[in-house]
Amino acid sequence: MAATSLLPRRRHPLHWSSPLTYVLAIAVAAVSIGPVVYVILGGFRTTGQIAVDPAGLPHPWVWSTYSNVLQNSKFWYQLRNSGIIAGSTTIGVVVLGVLAAFVLARYTFRGREAIYTYFLEKDLSKRRILELYLNVIEWGDGIYGAEAASRTYFKKSASDLTKDEAAFLSAMIPSPLNIFNPAKNRKRVVRRQRVIARYMNSIKLDY
């Protein structure tokens, strides 16, 4: 069953960033890439040129310096070995990280929720976090997600719920199996529904 949240779909207009952002990005790129480019250009100089002027640019350009290296079988041999080592190291680190994360995820420890919250807010917007939350939480015995809850209690899709129906489902969230279970305490759920519906229009979500 496709997941559908109780949130309305909204289109966000595209806004151009400030020119200062592009200036800073270019500056950071220049600082990061500049030294690498300088070293590569230094490869077009002979050993004699480097000895006379270590910080100078190629003059004249000696193209044979790189061509001789590329024609040398030892270069390709070392490049292959470096690639194998780099690839193996990267794969090993990723695999070990996944295995460690799998083990740590099974333990309950203080601060665990704070760690999860940090990475969620770092990678996802508040709107997306709320959508995920509404589509995985329990709304009854074996009822998970807004879509399943909507079809169970109102026989319709979550996208077709009225304001009062959405408020009813929201009222159940704290304890859908016991305290706010409509089959056990419908009057309590209805009272909470009325409070939520009363303040729904005055609440503005900052996405």
C-alpha positions as CSV (number, residue, x, y, z in Angstrom):
1,M,0.0,0.0,0.0
2,A,1.4,3.3,-1.0
3,A,2.4,5.6,1.8
4,T,0.4,8.8,2.0
5,S,0.9,11.4,4.7
6,L,-1.6,13.8,6.3
7,L,0.4,16.7,5.0
8,P,-0.8,18.6,1.9
9,R,1.5,18.7,-1.1
10,R,2.9,22.1,-1.7
11,R,5.1,23.4,-4.5
12,H,8.1,25.4,-3.4
13,P,9.3,28.1,-5.8
14,L,12.9,28.1,-6.9
15,H,14.9,30.9,-5.4
16,W,18.3,32.0,-6.6
17,S,21.0,32.1,-4.0
18,S,22.9,35.3,-3.1
19,P,25.8,36.1,-5.4
20,L,28.0,36.0,-2.3
21,T,27.4,32.3,-2.1
22,Y,28.9,31.8,-5.5
23,V,31.8,34.0,-4.7
24,L,32.6,32.0,-1.5
25,A,32.2,28.8,-3.4
26,I,34.7,29.9,-6.0
27,A,37.1,31.1,-3.3
28,V,36.9,27.7,-1.5
29,A,37.4,25.8,-4.7
30,A,40.4,28.0,-5.6
31,V,42.0,27.4,-2.2
32,S,41.4,23.7,-2.4
33,I,42.2,23.0,-6.1
34,G,44.8,25.7,-6.6
35,P,47.8,23.9,-5.0
36,V,47.0,20.7,-6.8
37,V,46.9,22.5,-10.2
38,Y,50.2,24.3,-9.3
39,V,51.9,20.9,-8.6
40,I,50.6,19.5,-11.9
41,L,51.9,22.5,-13.8
42,G,55.3,22.0,-12.1
43,G,55.5,18.6,-13.8
44,F,56.1,20.4,-17.1
45,R,59.4,21.7,-15.8
46,T,62.8,20.0,-15.9
47,T,64.8,19.3,-12.8
48,G,67.2,22.1,-13.8
49,Q,64.3,24.6,-13.9
50,I,63.1,23.5,-10.5
51,A,66.6,23.9,-9.0
52,V,67.0,27.4,-10.4
53,D,63.4,28.6,-9.5
54,P,61.5,26.2,-7.3
55,A,58.4,28.4,-7.2
56,G,58.3,29.3,-10.9
57,L,56.0,28.3,-13.7
58,P,57.1,26.2,-16.7
59,H,59.1,28.3,-19.1
60,P,59.5,26.7,-21.6
61,W,56.9,24.0,-21.2
62,V,58.6,20.5,-21.3
63,W,55.9,18.2,-22.5
64,S,58.2,15.2,-22.6
65,T,58.3,15.1,-18.8
66,Y,54.8,13.7,-18.6
67,S,54.9,11.7,-21.8
68,N,58.0,9.8,-20.6
69,V,56.2,9.0,-17.4
70,L,53.1,7.8,-19.2
71,Q,55.2,5.5,-21.4
72,N,57.0,4.0,-18.4
73,S,55.6,0.6,-17.4
74,K,56.5,1.2,-13.8
75,F,54.1,4.1,-13.6
76,W,51.1,2.0,-14.6
77,Y,52.2,-0.8,-12.3
78,Q,52.3,1.6,-9.3
79,L,49.0,3.2,-10.4
80,R,47.3,-0.2,-10.5
81,N,48.7,-1.1,-7.0
82,S,47.6,2.2,-5.6
83,G,44.1,1.8,-7.1
84,I,43.8,-1.7,-5.6
85,I,45.0,-0.5,-2.2
86,A,42.7,2.6,-2.2
87,G,39.7,0.6,-3.4
88,S,40.2,-2.2,-0.9
89,T,40.7,0.3,2.0
90,T,37.5,2.2,1.1
91,I,35.4,-1.0,0.7
92,G,36.8,-2.3,4.0
93,V,36.0,0.8,5.9
94,V,32.5,0.9,4.5
95,V,31.8,-2.7,5.4
96,L,33.2,-2.4,8.9
97,G,31.2,0.8,9.4
98,V,27.9,-0.9,8.3
99,L,28.6,-3.9,10.5
100,A,29.4,-1.7,13.5
101,A,26.2,0.4,12.9
102,F,24.1,-2.8,12.7
103,V,25.4,-4.0,16.0
104,L,25.1,-0.5,17.7
105,A,21.5,-0.1,16.4
106,R,20.4,-3.1,18.5
107,Y,21.5,-1.6,21.8
108,T,19.6,0.9,23.8
109,F,21.9,3.5,25.4
110,R,21.5,7.1,26.7
111,G,21.8,9.7,23.9
112,R,20.8,7.3,21.2
113,E,17.8,9.4,20.2
114,A,19.9,12.5,20.1
115,I,22.3,10.9,17.7
116,Y,19.4,9.8,15.4
117,T,17.9,13.3,15.6
118,Y,21.2,14.9,14.7
119,F,21.6,12.9,11.5
120,L,17.9,13.2,10.6
121,E,17.9,17.0,10.9
122,K,21.2,17.2,9.0
123,D,20.0,15.2,6.0
124,L,16.2,15.7,6.0
125,S,13.9,18.7,6.1
126,K,11.4,19.1,8.9
127,R,8.6,18.4,6.5
128,R,10.2,15.2,5.3
129,I,10.8,14.0,8.9
130,L,7.2,14.6,9.8
131,E,6.0,12.7,6.7
132,L,8.2,9.7,7.6
133,Y,6.9,9.8,11.1
134,L,3.3,9.9,10.1
135,N,3.8,6.9,7.8
136,V,5.5,4.6,10.3
137,I,3.8,5.3,13.7
138,E,1.3,2.9,15.2
139,W,-2.4,3.8,15.0
140,G,-3.8,0.7,16.5
141,D,-3.2,-3.0,16.7
142,G,-1.3,-3.9,13.5
143,I,-2.2,-0.5,12.0
144,Y,0.9,1.5,10.9
145,G,1.0,4.7,9.0
146,A,-1.5,7.4,8.1
147,E,-2.8,5.6,5.0
148,A,-3.6,2.4,6.8
149,A,-5.2,4.3,9.7
150,S,-7.3,6.4,7.4
151,R,-8.6,3.3,5.6
152,T,-9.2,1.5,8.8
153,Y,-11.1,4.2,10.6
154,F,-12.7,6.2,7.8
155,K,-12.6,3.9,4.8
156,K,-10.8,6.4,2.6
157,S,-7.4,7.5,1.6
158,A,-5.4,9.8,3.9
159,S,-5.3,12.5,1.2
160,D,-9.1,12.6,1.3
161,L,-9.5,13.2,5.0
162,T,-11.4,16.2,6.3
163,K,-10.0,18.5,9.0
164,D,-12.0,16.8,11.7
165,E,-11.0,13.3,10.6
166,A,-7.3,14.3,10.5
167,A,-7.7,15.7,14.0
168,F,-9.3,12.5,15.2
169,L,-6.3,10.5,14.0
170,S,-4.0,13.0,15.5
171,A,-5.7,12.6,18.9
172,M,-4.9,8.9,18.9
173,I,-1.2,9.3,18.4
174,P,0.0,9.4,22.1
175,S,-1.6,6.0,23.0
176,P,-3.6,4.4,20.2
177,L,-3.7,1.0,22.0
178,N,-4.9,2.1,25.4
179,I,-5.6,5.6,26.6
180,F,-6.6,7.0,23.2
181,N,-8.0,3.9,21.7
182,P,-11.4,4.8,20.2
183,A,-12.7,1.3,20.8
184,K,-12.0,1.7,24.6
185,N,-12.1,5.4,25.2
186,R,-13.9,7.1,22.3
187,K,-15.2,10.0,24.4
188,R,-11.6,10.9,25.5
189,V,-10.4,10.7,21.9
190,V,-13.3,13.0,20.8
191,R,-12.5,15.5,23.5
192,R,-8.9,15.6,22.4
193,Q,-10.0,15.8,18.7
194,R,-12.0,18.9,19.4
195,V,-9.1,20.6,21.1
196,I,-6.8,19.8,18.2
197,A,-9.4,20.9,15.6
198,R,-9.9,24.2,17.5
199,Y,-6.2,25.2,17.2
200,M,-5.3,23.6,13.8
201,N,-5.9,26.9,11.8
202,S,-3.8,28.9,14.2
203,I,-0.7,26.6,14.0
204,K,1.8,27.4,11.2
205,L,4.4,24.8,10.4
206,D,7.8,26.3,9.4
207,Y,9.2,24.0,6.7
